Amino acid sequence: MIYKDCQSLYDTRELKGYLMHISLTEKLDEYVKGKVQSGLYNNASEVVREALRHKIVADETDEIKRQKLRDAIDPAWKQADLGEFAQYSLSESLNKLRIASGTNG
């Protein structure tokens, strides 16, 4: 079914009580059609569901990475809050690196 505001309105069969209409850009529409025409998928709904499953996994993976980063940083924040930190100077660190590498900058 074609609408003037979007490329396609894909399979709207009821699935487990849910009905959803989606509109796609022309590029996404062609991609979905190509996947169905390739025979890898039976219909556009399968393509969209598979894409969403991949997005969910990616989001969960990203959240795990963010949590690991938070867990690694949290002890440092606690130390800083307790005043347990060293003074740091970027220019001094860069000078030390230049000296160690033998370059003058």
C-alpha positions in Angstrom: 0.0 0.0 0.0 1.6 3.4 -1.0 1.0 6.6 0.7 2.1 10.1 -0.4 4.0 10.7 2.9 6.0 7.5 3.0 7.3 4.9 0.7 5.4 1.8 1.9 3.1 0.6 4.6 4.3 -2.9 5.3 2.5 -6.0 6.3 0.1 -5.0 9.0 -1.1 -8.5 10.0 -1.9 -8.7 13.7 0.9 -10.4 15.6 0.2 -11.4 19.2 -2.4 -8.7 19.5 -0.2 -5.9 18.2 -0.7 -4.0 15.0 1.9 -1.4 13.8 2.2 0.7 10.8 5.7 2.0 9.8 6.9 4.4 7.2 10.3 4.2 5.7 12.6 6.4 3.7 13.0 5.4 0.0 16.5 4.0 0.8 15.2 1.8 3.6 12.2 0.8 1.5 14.5 -0.4 -1.3 16.7 -2.2 1.2 13.7 -4.1 2.7 12.3 -5.0 -0.7 15.7 -6.2 -1.8 16.0 -8.5 1.2 12.5 -10.0 0.5 13.3 -10.4 -3.2 16.6 -12.1 -2.4 14.6 -14.9 -0.7 16.3 -14.5 2.6 13.0 -13.3 4.1 9.4 -14.2 3.3 8.1 -10.7 3.9 8.9 -7.2 5.0 7.8 -7.8 8.6 10.5 -10.5 8.9 13.2 -8.0 7.7 12.0 -5.3 10.2 11.8 -7.8 13.1 15.3 -9.1 12.4 16.7 -5.5 12.2 15.0 -4.7 15.5 16.5 -7.8 17.1 19.9 -6.8 16.1 19.3 -3.2 17.4 18.2 -4.6 20.8 21.4 -6.7 21.0 23.5 -3.7 20.1 21.8 -1.5 22.6 22.2 -4.2 25.4 25.9 -4.6 24.4 26.4 -0.8 24.5 24.7 -0.6 28.0 27.0 -3.4 29.3 30.0 -1.5 28.0 28.8 1.8 29.6 28.2 0.0 32.9 31.7 -1.5 32.9 33.1 2.0 32.2 31.0 3.4 35.1 32.2 0.6 37.4 35.8 1.3 36.4 35.5 5.1 36.9 33.4 5.0 40.1 36.3 4.1 42.5 38.3 7.1 41.1 35.4 9.5 41.8 35.1 8.2 45.3 38.9 8.7 45.8 38.6 12.3 44.5 35.7 13.0 46.8 37.8 11.9 49.7 40.7 14.1 48.5 42.8 11.2 47.5 44.2 12.4 44.2 47.4 13.6 42.7 47.9 17.0 41.1 48.1 16.6 37.3 49.4 18.9 34.6 48.9 18.1 31.0 51.8 20.2 29.9 54.2 18.5 32.4 53.0 15.1 31.2 53.6 16.1 27.5 57.0 17.4 28.4 57.9 14.2 30.1 56.8 12.3 27.0 58.8 14.5 24.7 61.9 14.0 26.8 61.4 10.3 27.0 60.9 10.1 23.2 63.9 12.3 22.5 61.9 14.9 20.6 62.0 18.7 21.2 58.7 20.4 20.8 
